[in-house]
Amino acid sequence: MRNMACRAVAQASLVATTASLDDEQPWPLLQVAGWLTTAADLVQQADALEAVLV
């Protein structure tokens, strides 16, 4: 899960870089927020899974 979280952060940075080159449109920033939320959720799930397995 942490691999997927890292990929989500990488995707967020890619979208943020692209968004900074575009006009000031709100939807790219919503994508960044979505990818970062996905990453945070994945890390929390990984932590919960580790707590159960230990």
Residue pairs with C-beta under 8 A, 6 or more apart in sequence:
1 42
1 43
1 45
1 46
1 49
2 42
2 43
2 46
4 42
5 38
5 39
5 40
5 42
5 43
5 46
6 39
8 35
8 36
8 38
8 39
8 42
9 35
9 36
9 39
11 35
12 31
12 32
12 35
12 36
12 39
15 28
15 31
15 32
15 35
16 28
16 29
16 32
18 28
19 25
19 28
19 29
19 31
19 32
22 28
